[in-house]
Amino acid sequence: MKSNELETLCADWPGVSNNVKWDDDLVFSVAGKMFAVYCLRGPHRERISFKVDRERFLELTDQPGITPAAYMARAFWVTISEPDRFSRAKIGEFLQHSYELVRAGLSKKQQMALGVAFAESQPVEAAAQPVVAKNASAKNTVAKRGVAQKKAPAKKALPKKAPPKLKAPAKAAAKAKKV
């Protein structure tokens, strides 16, 4: 896949911009956050790096032609080091999923600015976050994945201790001379 094909593929996605960084890389971003990098020249020419789910990172890097991305593997990025092994459609799927992962990590305000409904863009892991119940009868429960659980009782504040009394400087000096 060539750089102009990537630009065409990503052009229709909300908020996508691209620019050349580090002299050799065409970087695709959404709201200033990178989701794909295409190497334009040098020994890594035509390699494509992108973000993947942490659950799929090891699965993908076990495949021939995919390696952990240099400097970005800790953030679950992979590099397609042999793009000819994959169809354009498969690379397109990888890039679209990377875009969706990065977009889902944006703030609600940024997502609304992109015209993306917040609930649609939440990844499965984020959708399972606890939600505090709002009705009065369930005030002390937390709804998580459809199961009500008791909240831990709030800790009571301990009374503050009075600071120790300080001796007047003149009395302390006189006492020190006697000793």
C-alpha positions as CSV (number, residue, x, y, z in Angstrom):
1,M,0.0,0.0,0.0
2,K,1.4,3.4,-1.0
3,S,1.1,6.7,0.9
4,N,-1.5,8.1,-1.6
5,E,-3.7,5.0,-1.0
6,L,-3.5,5.5,2.7
7,E,-4.4,9.2,2.4
8,T,-7.4,8.3,0.3
9,L,-8.4,5.6,2.7
10,C,-8.3,7.8,5.8
11,A,-9.6,11.0,4.1
12,D,-13.3,10.2,4.9
13,W,-12.8,9.6,8.6
14,P,-13.8,12.5,10.9
15,G,-11.0,14.6,12.2
16,V,-8.1,12.8,10.4
17,S,-5.1,14.9,9.5
18,N,-1.7,13.8,8.2
19,N,1.7,15.4,8.1
20,V,5.4,14.4,7.7
21,K,7.3,14.1,11.0
22,W,10.8,13.1,11.7
23,D,11.7,13.7,8.1
24,D,10.8,10.2,6.9
25,D,7.3,9.4,8.3
26,L,3.8,10.3,7.2
27,V,1.8,10.4,10.4
28,F,-2.0,10.1,10.5
29,S,-3.7,11.6,13.5
30,V,-7.2,12.2,14.9
31,A,-7.5,15.3,17.1
32,G,-3.7,15.5,17.4
33,K,-3.3,11.8,18.5
34,M,-1.4,9.5,16.2
35,F,-3.1,6.3,15.0
36,A,-0.9,5.3,12.1
37,V,2.6,6.0,10.7
38,Y,3.8,5.2,7.2
39,C,7.6,5.3,6.5
40,L,8.3,7.2,3.3
41,R,12.0,6.5,2.8
42,G,15.0,4.8,4.2
43,P,15.6,1.1,5.2
44,H,12.0,0.8,6.6
45,R,10.3,2.3,3.5
46,E,6.6,1.4,3.1
47,R,6.3,0.0,6.5
48,I,3.0,0.8,8.3
49,S,2.8,1.1,12.1
50,F,-0.5,1.4,14.0
51,K,-2.1,0.9,17.4
52,V,-3.8,-2.5,18.3
53,D,-5.8,-3.8,21.2
54,R,-3.6,-5.0,24.0
55,E,-5.4,-8.4,23.8
56,R,-4.4,-8.9,20.2
57,F,-0.9,-7.5,20.4
58,L,0.8,-10.9,21.0
59,E,-1.4,-12.7,18.5
60,L,-0.6,-10.2,15.8
61,T,3.2,-10.1,16.5
62,D,3.3,-13.9,16.2
63,Q,2.2,-13.6,12.6
64,P,4.9,-13.4,9.9
65,G,5.2,-9.9,8.5
66,I,4.1,-8.1,11.7
67,T,6.6,-7.0,14.4
68,P,6.3,-4.8,17.5
69,A,6.7,-1.2,16.5
70,A,10.0,0.4,17.5
71,Y,9.7,2.8,20.4
72,M,5.9,2.3,20.5
73,A,5.5,-1.4,21.3
74,R,4.9,-0.5,25.0
75,A,1.8,1.4,23.8
76,F,0.6,-1.7,21.8
77,W,1.7,-0.6,18.4
78,V,2.7,-3.0,15.7
79,T,4.5,-2.6,12.3
80,I,3.6,-4.4,9.2
81,S,7.2,-5.0,8.0
82,E,6.1,-7.0,5.0
83,P,3.1,-5.1,3.5
84,D,2.9,-7.4,0.5
85,R,1.8,-10.3,2.8
86,F,-1.5,-8.6,3.5
87,S,-4.3,-7.5,1.3
88,R,-5.2,-3.8,1.0
89,A,-8.6,-4.6,2.6
90,K,-6.9,-6.3,5.7
91,I,-4.5,-3.3,6.1
92,G,-7.5,-1.0,5.8
93,E,-9.3,-3.0,8.6
94,F,-6.2,-2.7,10.8
95,L,-6.0,1.1,10.2
96,Q,-9.7,1.7,10.8
97,H,-9.6,-0.2,14.1
98,S,-6.5,1.8,15.1
99,Y,-8.4,5.0,14.3
100,E,-11.4,3.8,16.4
101,L,-9.1,2.9,19.3
102,V,-7.5,6.3,19.4
103,R,-10.8,8.1,18.8
104,A,-12.3,6.3,21.7
105,G,-9.5,7.5,24.0
106,L,-10.4,11.2,23.2
107,S,-12.4,13.3,25.7
108,K,-16.1,13.5,25.3
109,K,-15.7,17.1,24.2
110,Q,-13.2,16.2,21.4
111,Q,-15.5,13.4,20.3
112,M,-18.5,15.6,20.1
113,A,-16.4,18.1,18.1
114,L,-15.8,15.3,15.6
115,G,-19.5,14.6,15.4
116,V,-19.0,11.2,16.9
117,A,-21.6,10.0,19.5
118,F,-19.7,9.2,22.7
119,A,-21.6,5.9,23.4
120,E,-20.7,4.6,19.9
121,S,-17.0,5.3,20.3
122,Q,-16.5,3.7,23.7
123,P,-14.4,0.5,23.5
124,V,-15.8,-2.6,25.3
125,E,-13.5,-2.2,28.2
126,A,-14.5,1.4,28.9
127,A,-18.2,0.6,28.6
128,A,-17.9,-1.8,31.5
129,Q,-16.8,0.9,33.9
130,P,-18.9,1.2,37.1
131,V,-21.9,3.5,37.0
132,V,-23.2,5.0,40.3
133,A,-26.9,4.4,40.7
134,K,-28.9,7.7,41.0
135,N,-32.2,6.7,42.7
136,A,-32.5,7.1,46.5
137,S,-33.3,3.5,47.3
138,A,-30.1,2.3,45.6
139,K,-27.9,5.1,47.0
140,N,-25.2,2.8,48.4
141,T,-25.0,0.4,45.4
142,V,-22.9,0.4,42.3
143,A,-24.2,-1.1,39.1
144,K,-21.4,-3.0,37.3
145,R,-22.2,-5.3,34.4
146,G,-25.8,-5.6,35.7
147,V,-24.8,-6.8,39.2
148,A,-25.5,-4.6,42.2
149,Q,-22.7,-4.4,44.8
150,K,-22.5,-2.7,48.1
151,K,-20.3,0.4,48.4
152,A,-17.7,0.4,51.2
153,P,-18.8,2.7,54.1
154,A,-17.2,6.1,54.2
155,K,-14.4,6.5,56.8
156,K,-15.1,8.9,59.6
157,A,-12.7,11.8,60.1
158,L,-10.5,11.5,63.1
159,P,-10.4,14.4,65.6
160,K,-7.3,16.5,65.2
161,K,-4.8,16.5,68.1
162,A,-3.8,19.8,69.6
163,P,-0.1,20.6,68.9
164,P,2.2,20.4,71.9
165,K,2.6,23.6,74.0
166,L,5.8,25.4,73.3
167,K,7.8,27.0,76.1
168,A,8.5,30.6,76.0
169,P,12.1,31.3,74.7
170,A,13.2,33.2,77.8
171,K,12.2,30.4,80.2
172,A,13.8,27.8,78.0
173,A,17.1,29.8,77.9
174,A,17.1,30.3,81.7
175,K,16.5,26.6,82.2
176,A,19.3,25.6,79.9
177,K,21.8,27.9,81.9
178,K,20.9,26.1,85.2
179,V,21.8,22.7,83.8
